[in-house]
Amino acid sequence: MSNSLLTVGKIVNTHGIRGELKVLLKTDFPDVRFAPNSRLLIVHPESGEQLAVTVQASRPYKQTYIVKFSEFSDINEVEKFKGRDLKVTKAETVELPENEYYFHEIIGCRVISDEGEDLGVIEEILRPGANDVWVAKLPSGKQLLLPVIDDVVLDVNVQDKLIKVHLMEGLL
């Protein structure tokens, strides 16, 4: 069951006394995920215990999101949720425009160069600014930073977990 769920955030703290929660984002679509009336699951990281909740309101706050669920109106009701994950079912996956991908689709993909060289596996995604950077672990153990731009990322096949890239001067 749990593999059909996607993590969209982690509850890191309470916020104020009215039952709001501070959520660390793990989604590219916070405005969709935490829109009013969105259905989410609060999932206990160890037991896997799930609680369905409905977003009443949310807003960006520094590096996090403040989320208020309709079900709770008091800090004492939500205190216990600290450290729990917020998930959605895969059925509620946002349809992405072409050439956009979910983190979970990219991580674990094999990377090959347009010359057929094996460049390892994507293990991390950085979001430094203008474009994302995919971090591949080379067979040598070193890291390869791939800027996600058309000149570098030629083809992404999430079904086969395969990414074809063009190594521009200075990338390796």
Solvent accessible surface area in square Angstrom, and as a share of the most:
residue,aa,sasa,rsa
1,M,153,0.68
2,S,79,0.51
3,N,125,0.64
4,S,45,0.29
5,L,13,0.07
6,L,20,0.10
7,T,44,0.26
8,V,4,0.02
9,G,0,0.00
10,K,61,0.26
11,I,0,0.00
12,V,56,0.32
13,N,63,0.32
14,T,21,0.12
15,H,41,0.19
16,G,52,0.50
17,I,125,0.64
18,R,172,0.63
19,G,0,0.00
20,E,32,0.14
21,L,0,0.00
22,K,50,0.21
23,V,0,0.00
24,L,74,0.37
25,L,57,0.29
26,K,96,0.41
27,T,21,0.12
28,D,45,0.23
29,F,32,0.13
30,P,26,0.16
31,D,100,0.52
32,V,69,0.40
33,R,14,0.05
34,F,0,0.00
35,A,34,0.26
36,P,86,0.54
37,N,117,0.60
38,S,24,0.16
39,R,123,0.45
40,L,3,0.01
41,L,28,0.14
42,I,0,0.00
43,V,13,0.07
44,H,46,0.21
45,P,70,0.44
46,E,146,0.66
47,S,81,0.52
48,G,37,0.35
49,E,98,0.44
50,Q,70,0.31
51,L,70,0.35
52,A,48,0.37
53,V,0,0.00
54,T,23,0.14
55,V,1,0.00
56,Q,94,0.42
57,A,50,0.39
58,S,36,0.23
59,R,104,0.38
60,P,97,0.61
61,Y,71,0.27
62,K,169,0.72
63,Q,155,0.69
64,T,17,0.10
65,Y,23,0.09
66,I,1,0.00
67,V,0,0.00
68,K,29,0.12
69,F,0,0.00
70,S,62,0.40
71,E,78,0.35
72,F,24,0.10
73,S,79,0.51
74,D,54,0.28
75,I,45,0.23
76,N,122,0.63
77,E,68,0.31
78,V,0,0.00
79,E,75,0.34
80,K,127,0.54
81,F,1,0.00
82,K,88,0.37
83,G,29,0.28
84,R,30,0.11
85,D,22,0.11
86,L,0,0.00
87,K,34,0.14
88,V,3,0.02
89,T,41,0.24
90,K,82,0.35
91,A,100,0.78
92,E,79,0.35
93,T,44,0.25
94,V,33,0.19
95,E,162,0.73
96,L,38,0.19
97,P,80,0.50
98,E,156,0.70
99,N,116,0.59
100,E,88,0.40
101,Y,55,0.21
102,Y,23,0.09
103,F,66,0.27
104,H,80,0.36
105,E,44,0.20
106,I,2,0.01
107,I,72,0.36
108,G,36,0.35
109,C,0,0.00
110,R,115,0.42
111,V,0,0.00
112,I,31,0.16
113,S,3,0.02
114,D,63,0.33
115,E,157,0.70
116,G,55,0.53
117,E,86,0.39
118,D,72,0.37
119,L,1,0.01
120,G,9,0.08
121,V,62,0.36
122,I,1,0.00
123,E,76,0.34
124,E,75,0.33
125,I,20,0.10
126,L,66,0.33
127,R,139,0.51
128,P,98,0.62
129,G,58,0.55
130,A,114,0.89
131,N,46,0.24
132,D,34,0.17
133,V,20,0.12
134,W,10,0.04
135,V,1,0.01
136,A,0,0.00
137,K,98,0.42
138,L,23,0.12
139,P,100,0.63
140,S,90,0.58
141,G,40,0.38
142,K,147,0.62
143,Q,105,0.47
144,L,2,0.01
145,L,87,0.44
146,L,0,0.00
147,P,30,0.19
148,V,44,0.25
149,I,66,0.33
150,D,130,0.67
151,D,89,0.46
152,V,0,0.00
153,V,21,0.12
154,L,85,0.42
155,D,77,0.40
156,V,23,0.13
157,N,50,0.25
158,V,36,0.21
159,Q,154,0.68
160,D,97,0.50
161,K,75,0.32
162,L,51,0.26
163,I,0,0.00
164,K,81,0.34
165,V,0,0.00
166,H,74,0.33
167,L,40,0.20
168,M,77,0.34
169,E,179,0.80
170,G,75,0.72
171,L,41,0.20
172,L,123,0.61
